[in-house]
């Protein structure tokens, strides 16, 4: 395992421990099985990075009561997999207020474990936020959606636009 990927995995384990320890308003969904993870990857024709696999193996998504923020379960992601907005190697993994807003991930080269988490400002502009699921979730856990340095504040900063 590449050192960077190992460090990213260690960080997601810290986030998982923090969610598990609480207190928080997060409702965890049951863990995704190995067969569900494999089915998702096969159907999506992609390989999830290790930190996404670690999160989904801990909980197949979750929801937060206060901010109505969710990490979308794998089976729900597959429900509309062939939708008109589907782009290979990209999918929305987090949503707010019943799909009023979304955050996505664009996977890099297969097998490398690299990816970009983005905020879709519009259909034409995807703002790069981070390449760390732990950093993304840490931001949410620290400041929620609306707090200073929360997800909206973060995506309003001068973020670079991802090139198509």
C-alpha positions in Angstrom: 0.0 0.0 0.0 1.3 3.4 -0.9 2.3 5.6 2.1 -0.1 8.4 1.1 -3.0 6.0 0.8 -2.1 4.5 4.2 -2.1 7.9 5.8 -5.5 8.7 4.3 -6.8 5.4 5.6 -5.5 6.3 9.1 -7.2 9.6 9.0 -10.6 8.1 8.0 -10.2 5.7 10.9 -9.8 8.7 13.2 -13.0 10.2 11.8 -14.9 6.9 12.2 -13.7 6.7 15.8 -14.9 10.3 16.4 -18.4 9.5 14.8 -18.6 6.3 16.9 -17.7 8.1 20.1 -20.2 10.9 19.7 -21.9 12.9 21.0 -23.4 13.9 17.7 -26.8 13.8 16.0 -25.6 11.3 13.4 -27.8 8.3 12.6 -25.6 5.5 11.2 -26.8 3.1 8.6 -25.8 -0.6 8.9 -22.4 -1.4 7.4 -22.1 -2.3 3.8 -21.1 -5.9 3.2 -18.1 -6.9 1.2 -20.4 -8.2 -1.5 -22.3 -4.9 -1.7 -19.0 -3.0 -2.0 -17.9 -5.4 -4.8 -21.3 -5.2 -6.5 -21.2 -1.4 -6.4 -17.7 -1.3 -7.9 -18.7 -3.8 -10.6 -21.8 -2.0 -11.6 -20.1 1.5 -11.5 -17.0 0.1 -13.3 -14.7 1.8 -10.8 -12.6 1.0 -7.7 -13.4 2.9 -4.6 -10.5 4.4 -2.7 -9.6 2.6 0.5 -10.9 5.4 2.7 -14.4 5.3 1.0 -14.3 1.5 1.5 -13.4 1.9 5.2 -16.3 4.4 5.7 -18.9 2.3 3.9 -17.6 -0.9 5.7 -18.2 1.0 9.0 -21.6 2.5 7.9 -23.3 2.3 4.6 -23.9 6.1 4.8 -25.3 8.2 7.6 -27.6 11.2 8.2 -27.4 14.2 10.5 -30.6 15.5 12.0 -29.6 19.1 12.5 -28.2 19.8 9.1 -30.1 17.2 7.1 -26.7 16.2 5.7 -26.2 12.6 4.5 -23.5 10.3 3.1 -25.6 8.5 0.5 -25.8 4.7 0.9 -24.3 2.6 -1.9 -27.5 1.0 -2.9 -29.2 4.4 -3.2 -26.3 5.6 -5.4 -26.9 2.7 -7.7 -30.7 3.3 -8.0 -30.2 6.0 -10.6 -26.8 4.9 -11.9 -27.7 5.3 -15.6 -29.2 8.8 -15.1 -28.5 11.6 -17.6 -26.0 13.3 -15.2 -23.9 10.1 -14.8 -20.2 10.6 -15.7 -17.8 7.7 -15.6 -15.5 7.8 -12.6 -17.6 10.4 -10.8 -20.6 10.2 -8.5 -22.3 12.3 -5.8 -21.7 10.7 -2.4 -23.1 13.4 0.0 -26.2 15.4 -0.1 -28.1 18.0 1.9 -31.8 18.7 2.4 -33.1 15.9 0.4 -30.9 16.4 -2.6 -31.1 20.2 -2.7 -27.3 20.2 -2.7 -24.7 17.6 -3.5 -21.0 16.9 -3.2 -19.2 14.6 -5.6 -16.1 12.6 -6.0 -14.1 12.2 -9.2 -11.8 9.3 -9.2 -8.3 9.4 -10.6 -6.4 6.6 -12.3 -7.7 3.2 -11.4 -5.7 1.4 -8.7 -3.9 4.6 -7.7 -6.5 5.6 -5.0 -6.4 9.3 -5.9 -9.5 11.3 -6.2 -11.0 14.8 -5.9 -14.0 15.8 -3.8 -15.8 18.7 -5.4 -18.8 21.0 -5.0 -20.8 21.3 -8.2 -21.3 25.1 -8.4 -23.1 24.6 -11.7 -23.3 22.0 -14.5 -20.2 23.6 -16.0 -18.1 24.4 -12.9 -17.0 21.8 -10.3 -15.0 23.4 -7.5 -12.2 21.3 -6.0 -12.5 21.0 -2.3 -10.1 18.3 -1.2 -8.6 14.9 -2.0 -9.3 13.6 1.5 -12.6 12.1 2.6 -11.4 12.5 6.2 -10.8 16.2 5.7 -14.3 16.6 4.1 -16.0 14.7 7.0 -13.8 16.5 9.6 -15.0 19.8 8.2 -18.6 18.7 8.5 -18.1 17.3 12.0 -16.4 20.5 13.2 -18.7 23.2 11.6 -21.6 21.5 9.9 -23.1 22.9 6.7 -23.5 26.5 7.7 -20.9 27.1 10.4 -17.8 29.2 10.0 -15.4 26.9 8.0 -18.4 24.6 7.4 -19.0 22.9 4.0 -20.8 26.0 2.5 -18.1 28.4 3.8 -15.4 26.1 2.4 -17.0 25.8 -1.0 -17.4 29.7 -1.2 -13.7 30.3 -0.8 -11.7 30.8 -3.9 -11.5 27.1 -4.8 -9.9 26.0 -8.1 -12.2 24.7 -10.8 -11.7 21.1 -11.7 -10.8 20.7 -15.4 -13.1 18.3 -17.3 
